Amino acid sequence: MGMFDRVEFYCDCPRCQHEVGPFQSKDGPRMLASLEYWEVDKFYMSCDNCKTRVIFYLEDTKLRIPENLKGEVRYHRKIIPIEEYRMEIREPMHPERD
């Protein structure tokens, strides 16, 4: 299993409204660093309550971190509003059975 970084972002699960976060990302240095959401292009987490996968990613390629700079300890860019990120929701792989 690969390493990841912690993304200090929290939101309500779109499925059950339970708080989700902090998130994870593999766009940073992958050294368990604590990053802000705008320092990465993609971040994700599963809801502890309903197991729905919540993923945020930048759609605008002009705002993304250049491939040759991904994984740098800190890639400095301006703060990007969360509205620039698209949220994707994936159902749990193994939903609980009744």
MIGULO-445165 format. One line per field, with one value per residue (C-alpha): residue in one letter; residue number from 0; x negated, z negated, y negated. Coordinates in nm, 2 decimals. Layout:
N
resn	c(A / ...)
resi	c(NUM / ...)
X	c(X / ...)
Z	c(Z / ...)
Y	c(Y / ...)
***
This chain:
98
resn	c(M / G / M / F / D / R / V / E / F / Y / C / D / C / P / R / C / Q / H / E / V / G / P / F / Q / S / K / D / G / P / R / M / L / A / S / L / E / Y / W / E / V / D / K / F / Y / M / S / C / D / N / C / K / T / R / V / I / F / Y / L / E / D / T / K / L / R / I / P / E / N / L / K / G / E / V / R / Y / H / R / K / I / I / P / I / E / E / Y / R / M / E / I / R / E / P / M / H / P / E / R / D)
resi	c(0 / 1 / 2 / 3 / 4 / 5 / 6 / 7 / 8 / 9 / 10 / 11 / 12 / 13 / 14 / 15 / 16 / 17 / 18 / 19 / 20 / 21 / 22 / 23 / 24 / 25 / 26 / 27 / 28 / 29 / 30 / 31 / 32 / 33 / 34 / 35 / 36 / 37 / 38 / 39 / 40 / 41 / 42 / 43 / 44 / 45 / 46 / 47 / 48 / 49 / 50 / 51 / 52 / 53 / 54 / 55 / 56 / 57 / 58 / 59 / 60 / 61 / 62 / 63 / 64 / 65 / 66 / 67 / 68 / 69 / 70 / 71 / 72 / 73 / 74 / 75 / 76 / 77 / 78 / 79 / 80 / 81 / 82 / 83 / 84 / 85 / 86 / 87 / 88 / 89 / 90 / 91 / 92 / 93 / 94 / 95 / 96 / 97)
X	c(0.00 / -0.13 / -0.17 / 0.05 / 0.10 / 0.37 / 0.59 / 0.74 / 1.09 / 1.42 / 1.77 / 2.11 / 2.16 / 2.39 / 2.57 / 2.62 / 2.51 / 2.24 / 1.92 / 1.65 / 1.28 / 1.00 / 0.94 / 0.64 / 0.44 / 0.15 / 0.08 / -0.16 / -0.49 / -0.32 / -0.49 / -0.18 / -0.21 / 0.08 / 0.20 / 0.47 / 0.72 / 0.60 / 0.24 / 0.36 / 0.55 / 0.75 / 0.85 / 1.08 / 1.23 / 1.50 / 1.78 / 1.73 / 2.11 / 2.24 / 1.91 / 1.99 / 1.67 / 1.64 / 1.39 / 1.30 / 1.09 / 1.00 / 1.16 / 0.98 / 0.65 / 0.51 / 0.53 / 0.37 / 0.02 / -0.22 / -0.31 / -0.68 / -0.61 / -0.37 / -0.51 / -0.72 / -0.72 / -0.52 / -0.40 / -0.31 / 0.00 / 0.27 / 0.56 / 0.82 / 1.19 / 1.35 / 1.61 / 1.34 / 1.33 / 1.58 / 1.73 / 1.78 / 1.97 / 1.93 / 2.15 / 1.98 / 1.82 / 1.96 / 2.29 / 2.41 / 2.66 / 2.99)
Z	c(0.00 / 0.10 / -0.13 / -0.11 / -0.27 / -0.49 / -0.35 / -0.61 / -0.45 / -0.60 / -0.45 / -0.50 / -0.32 / -0.03 / -0.10 / -0.48 / -0.60 / -0.84 / -0.86 / -0.63 / -0.68 / -0.69 / -0.34 / -0.17 / 0.14 / 0.34 / 0.52 / 0.25 / 0.12 / -0.01 / -0.35 / -0.57 / -0.53 / -0.64 / -0.34 / -0.25 / 0.02 / 0.27 / 0.25 / 0.44 / 0.75 / 0.62 / 0.27 / 0.14 / -0.16 / -0.25 / -0.49 / -0.82 / -0.85 / -0.51 / -0.33 / -0.04 / 0.14 / 0.18 / 0.43 / 0.52 / 0.82 / 1.03 / 1.38 / 1.52 / 1.65 / 1.64 / 1.26 / 1.21 / 1.07 / 1.36 / 1.37 / 1.33 / 1.00 / 0.84 / 0.52 / 0.44 / 0.07 / 0.13 / 0.47 / 0.42 / 0.60 / 0.52 / 0.31 / 0.54 / 0.43 / 0.34 / 0.61 / 0.87 / 0.76 / 0.89 / 0.63 / 0.74 / 0.53 / 0.55 / 0.39 / 0.13 / 0.29 / 0.03 / -0.11 / -0.43 / -0.39 / -0.58)
Y	c(0.00 / -0.34 / -0.64 / -0.94 / -1.29 / -1.42 / -1.70 / -1.93 / -1.94 / -1.84 / -1.83 / -1.66 / -1.33 / -1.39 / -1.06 / -1.05 / -1.41 / -1.26 / -1.47 / -1.34 / -1.42 / -1.47 / -1.36 / -1.19 / -1.26 / -1.11 / -1.44 / -1.57 / -1.44 / -1.12 / -1.15 / -1.19 / -1.56 / -1.78 / -1.98 / -2.22 / -2.11 / -2.37 / -2.23 / -1.92 / -1.84 / -1.55 / -1.43 / -1.16 / -0.99 / -0.73 / -0.83 / -0.64 / -0.61 / -0.49 / -0.41 / -0.63 / -0.74 / -1.12 / -1.25 / -1.61 / -1.70 / -2.00 / -1.98 / -2.29 / -2.16 / -2.51 / -2.51 / -2.16 / -2.10 / -2.03 / -1.66 / -1.73 / -1.92 / -1.67 / -1.52 / -1.83 / -1.90 / -2.21 / -2.33 / -2.69 / -2.82 / -3.07 / -2.95 / -2.79 / -2.82 / -2.48 / -2.56 / -2.50 / -2.14 / -1.88 / -1.64 / -1.28 / -1.03 / -0.66 / -0.41 / -0.17 / 0.13 / 0.36 / 0.22 / 0.35 / 0.63 / 0.63)
***
